[in-house]
Amino acid sequence: NAKGVAEDWLTQLSSSQVDSAYEMTATAYQEGTNKEQFDVFLEAYPIMSAVQEVSFESVERQSTNGQSLTTLTGTITGTDGTTSPIEMMLISEGEDWKVYNVDLRGL
């Protein structure tokens, strides 16, 4: 499910599996954000590479033109105890859920 993929994606980042995490992003994300830009994003938000806990309080699902989109809203806690709001959008690509967008700037 989308929530499980989101949690796995954050675990990949926290385990320094950046290449694997990038592969878990949607085709549209990769077309707009190359690997170097993804690395810059992670440097700008170091909590993404040190997630201790994630709590998604809201799950919103929608379907358009045969494609499903799930938006997860919640909070991530870093290994240093800092917290950040997070909104993740995941999109279905075939049978798989892929990370389409991540927003940590406050909701």
C-alpha positions as CSV (number, residue, x, y, z in Angstrom):
1,N,0.0,0.0,0.0
2,A,1.0,3.6,-0.4
3,K,1.7,4.2,3.3
4,G,4.0,1.2,3.5
5,V,5.9,2.4,0.5
6,A,6.3,5.9,2.0
7,E,7.6,4.4,5.2
8,D,10.0,2.1,3.3
9,W,11.2,5.1,1.3
10,L,12.0,7.0,4.5
11,T,13.8,3.9,5.9
12,Q,15.9,3.7,2.7
13,L,17.0,7.3,3.2
14,S,17.8,6.8,6.8
15,S,19.8,3.7,5.9
16,S,21.9,5.8,3.4
17,Q,20.3,3.8,0.5
18,V,19.9,7.0,-1.5
19,D,20.1,5.3,-4.9
20,S,17.4,2.8,-3.9
21,A,15.2,5.7,-2.5
22,Y,15.6,7.6,-5.8
23,E,14.5,4.5,-7.7
24,M,11.3,4.5,-5.6
25,T,10.3,7.9,-7.0
26,A,7.8,8.2,-9.8
27,T,8.8,8.6,-13.4
28,A,7.4,12.1,-13.5
29,Y,9.4,13.0,-10.4
30,Q,12.6,11.7,-12.0
31,E,11.9,13.6,-15.2
32,G,11.7,16.8,-13.2
33,T,14.4,16.0,-10.6
34,N,17.6,14.3,-11.5
35,K,19.8,12.4,-9.0
36,E,22.0,15.4,-8.3
37,Q,19.0,17.6,-7.6
38,F,17.6,14.8,-5.3
39,D,20.9,14.9,-3.4
40,V,20.7,18.7,-3.0
41,F,17.1,18.3,-1.6
42,L,18.4,15.8,0.9
43,E,21.3,18.1,1.9
44,A,18.7,20.9,2.4
45,Y,16.6,18.7,4.7
46,P,19.0,16.6,6.7
47,I,16.1,15.1,8.8
48,M,15.2,13.1,5.7
49,S,18.4,11.0,6.1
50,A,17.9,10.6,9.9
51,V,14.3,9.6,10.4
52,Q,13.6,7.9,13.7
53,E,9.8,7.8,13.5
54,V,7.1,8.8,11.1
55,S,3.4,9.3,11.9
56,F,0.9,9.9,9.2
57,E,-2.3,11.4,10.6
58,S,-4.1,11.9,7.4
59,V,-4.5,9.7,4.3
60,E,-6.3,11.1,1.3
61,R,-6.9,9.0,-1.8
62,Q,-8.1,10.0,-5.2
63,S,-8.3,8.4,-8.7
64,T,-8.2,10.2,-12.0
65,N,-8.0,8.7,-15.5
66,G,-7.2,5.3,-14.1
67,Q,-4.3,6.5,-12.0
68,S,-4.5,6.5,-8.2
69,L,-2.9,9.3,-6.0
70,T,-2.5,9.1,-2.3
71,T,-1.5,12.1,-0.1
72,L,-0.1,11.3,3.3
73,T,0.2,14.1,5.9
74,G,1.9,13.8,9.2
75,T,5.1,14.3,11.2
76,I,8.6,12.9,11.0
77,T,10.9,12.8,14.0
78,G,14.7,12.8,13.5
79,T,17.2,10.8,15.4
80,D,18.2,14.1,17.1
81,G,14.6,14.6,18.4
82,T,13.7,17.4,15.9
83,T,10.3,17.1,14.2
84,S,9.0,18.3,10.9
85,P,5.7,18.3,9.2
86,I,5.7,16.2,6.1
87,E,3.3,15.7,3.2
88,M,4.0,12.9,0.7
89,M,2.2,12.3,-2.5
90,L,2.4,8.8,-4.0
91,I,1.2,7.8,-7.4
92,S,0.4,4.4,-8.8
93,E,2.6,3.2,-11.7
94,G,1.3,-0.1,-12.9
95,E,1.1,-2.3,-9.7
96,D,3.6,-0.2,-7.7
97,W,3.3,2.9,-5.6
98,K,6.0,5.5,-6.3
99,V,6.9,8.7,-4.4
100,Y,5.6,11.7,-6.5
101,N,6.2,14.6,-4.2
102,V,7.5,15.4,-0.7
103,D,6.9,18.7,1.1
104,L,8.6,19.5,4.4
105,R,8.2,23.3,4.4
106,G,5.3,23.3,6.8
107,L,1.7,22.8,5.9
